[in-house]
């Protein structure tokens, strides 16, 4: 163990510089986590999804849907079969979203990716299985749904829950929560004087 510590320890003339550099890296990491609201992504709050302004139309259309009363974004867009898959999916999808947003690569029209399609389909069936299996609740016969079992739920139910979100301009007057400023109060006070 002592050999390992000696191996990792920088030469005496570099120790101050290394400590300063590590402090700067840690400080920038903490600031990046704070300004990106990284902790909020561990929650199920729909407001988290509008941390990126690009998701405002999706939030607004969900807010005006019947799903708003019973489902959050994660209820539909994250797998729920086990906790490991849930957080792995959230981490991978979140890393992709963060990269796209940080590098300004977000498209004008947002479309769900292949992995997300499977997850949403699983969750439609998970939540609505009684509607497609209970004869008393069916609007169509079981044979009808069986006939189309290879199709996605939203092939027929296109307007659920986001309506026709085509682009950023599809909900121009939508009300979405305003994000709090990432600038700390003490810094605002310094710049106001």
C-alpha positions in Angstrom: 0.0 0.0 0.0 2.9 2.3 0.8 4.4 1.7 -2.5 1.2 2.5 -4.3 0.9 5.9 -2.5 4.6 6.7 -3.3 3.9 5.9 -7.0 0.8 8.2 -7.0 2.5 11.1 -5.1 3.9 13.8 -7.5 7.5 15.0 -7.0 7.8 17.7 -4.3 8.2 20.5 -6.7 4.9 19.7 -8.4 2.7 19.1 -5.4 1.4 22.6 -5.1 0.6 22.8 -8.8 -1.1 19.4 -8.7 -3.3 20.3 -5.7 -4.3 23.6 -7.4 -5.1 21.8 -10.6 -7.1 19.1 -8.8 -9.0 21.8 -6.9 -9.8 23.6 -10.1 -11.0 20.4 -11.8 -13.2 19.5 -8.8 -14.6 23.1 -8.6 -15.5 23.1 -12.3 -17.1 19.7 -11.9 -19.2 20.8 -9.0 -20.2 24.0 -10.8 -21.1 22.0 -13.9 -23.3 19.6 -11.8 -24.9 22.6 -10.1 -25.6 24.7 -13.2 -26.9 21.7 -15.2 -29.2 20.7 -12.3 -27.7 17.2 -12.4 -29.4 16.1 -9.1 -32.8 16.8 -10.6 -32.4 14.0 -13.1 -32.6 11.5 -10.3 -36.2 12.5 -9.7 -39.4 11.8 -11.6 -40.5 15.4 -11.8 -41.7 16.4 -15.3 -40.2 19.8 -14.8 -36.8 18.2 -15.0 -37.4 17.5 -18.7 -37.6 21.2 -19.5 -34.2 21.9 -18.0 -33.4 21.9 -21.7 -35.6 24.4 -23.5 -35.9 22.2 -26.5 -38.3 19.9 -24.6 -40.8 22.7 -24.0 -43.3 21.5 -26.7 -43.3 18.0 -25.4 -43.8 19.3 -21.8 -46.6 21.6 -22.9 -48.5 18.9 -24.9 -48.2 16.4 -22.0 -49.4 19.1 -19.6 -52.6 19.3 -21.7 -53.2 15.6 -22.0 -55.1 13.2 -19.8 -51.8 11.4 -19.0 -50.8 14.4 -16.9 -53.0 13.2 -14.1 -51.5 9.7 -13.8 -48.1 9.6 -15.5 -44.8 11.6 -15.6 -42.3 11.5 -18.4 -40.4 8.7 -16.7 -43.5 6.6 -16.4 -43.6 6.3 -20.2 -40.0 6.9 -21.3 -38.0 4.8 -18.8 -38.1 1.0 -18.3 -39.7 -0.2 -15.1 -38.9 -3.9 -15.0 -35.9 -3.5 -12.6 -34.0 -0.8 -10.9 -30.7 -1.5 -12.7 -32.3 -1.2 -16.1 -34.1 1.9 -15.1 -31.0 3.8 -14.0 -28.9 2.4 -16.8 -31.4 3.6 -19.3 -31.7 7.0 -17.6 -27.9 7.4 -17.5 -27.4 6.5 -21.2 -30.3 8.6 -22.4 -29.3 11.5 -20.2 -25.7 11.4 -21.4 -26.9 11.5 -25.0 -29.3 14.4 -24.3 -26.6 16.3 -22.4 -24.1 15.8 -25.2 -26.6 16.9 -27.8 -27.7 20.0 -25.9 -24.2 21.0 -24.8 -22.8 20.7 -28.4 -25.9 22.4 -29.8 -26.7 19.4 -32.0 -30.4 19.1 -31.1 -32.6 18.8 -34.2 -35.5 21.0 -35.0 -37.9 18.0 -34.9 -37.4 15.6 -32.1 -38.1 11.9 -32.8 -37.8 9.1 -30.3 -34.8 6.7 -30.8 -35.1 3.0 -31.4 -34.3 2.1 -27.7 -37.0 4.5 -26.5 -39.6 3.1 -28.9 -39.3 -0.3 -27.2 -39.5 1.2 -23.7 -42.6 3.3 -24.5 -44.3 0.3 -26.1 -43.5 -1.8 -23.0 -44.9 0.9 -20.7 -48.1 1.4 -22.8 -48.8 -2.3 -22.4 -47.8 -2.3 -18.7 -50.2 0.5 -17.8 -53.0 -0.4 -20.2 -52.9 -4.2 -20.3 -56.4 -4.4 -18.7 -57.8 -2.3 -21.7 -56.6 -4.9 -24.2 -57.3 -8.0 -22.2 -60.4 -7.4 -20.2 -63.5 -8.2 -22.4 -65.7 -5.8 -20.4 -63.3 -2.8 -21.0 -62.5 -3.5 -24.7 -63.8 -1.1 -27.3 -62.5 -3.6 -29.9 -62.5 -7.3 -29.6 -59.4 -9.2 -28.4 -59.0 -10.6 -31.9 -58.8 -7.1 -33.2 -55.9 -6.2 -31.0 -54.2 -9.6 -31.6 -54.5 -9.0 -35.3 -52.4 -5.8 -34.9 -50.0 -7.1 -32.2 -47.0 -6.3 -34.4 -47.9 -2.6 -34.5 -47.0 0.1 -32.0 -49.7 1.5 -29.8 -49.3 5.0 -31.2 -49.7 3.7 -34.8 -53.4 4.0 -33.9 -53.3 6.3 -30.9 -51.3 9.1 -32.6 -52.5 12.0 -30.4 -51.6 10.3 -27.1 -50.1 12.0 -25.0 -48.2 14.6 -27.0 -50.7 15.5 -29.8 -49.0 16.5 -33.0 -45.7 17.9 -31.9 -43.9 18.5 -35.2 -41.4 21.2 -34.3 -40.5 23.9 -31.8 -43.2 26.1 -33.3 -46.0 23.7 -32.7 -46.8 25.1 -29.3 -45.7 28.8 -29.6 -47.8 30.1 -26.6 -47.4 27.1 -24.3 -46.8 27.8 -20.6 -43.9 25.8 -19.3 -42.1 26.4 -16.0 -39.4 29.0 -16.0 -36.1 27.6 -14.9 -34.4 29.3 -12.0 -31.3 31.2 -12.9 -28.1 29.2 -12.2 -26.4 32.4 -11.1 -26.0 32.4 -7.3 -27.6 35.2 -5.4 -24.3 36.5 -4.0 -23.0 36.9 -7.5 -26.2 38.7 -8.7 -25.8 41.2 -5.8 -22.2 41.8 -6.7 -23.1 42.6 -10.3 -26.0 44.8 -9.5 -23.9 47.4 -7.7 
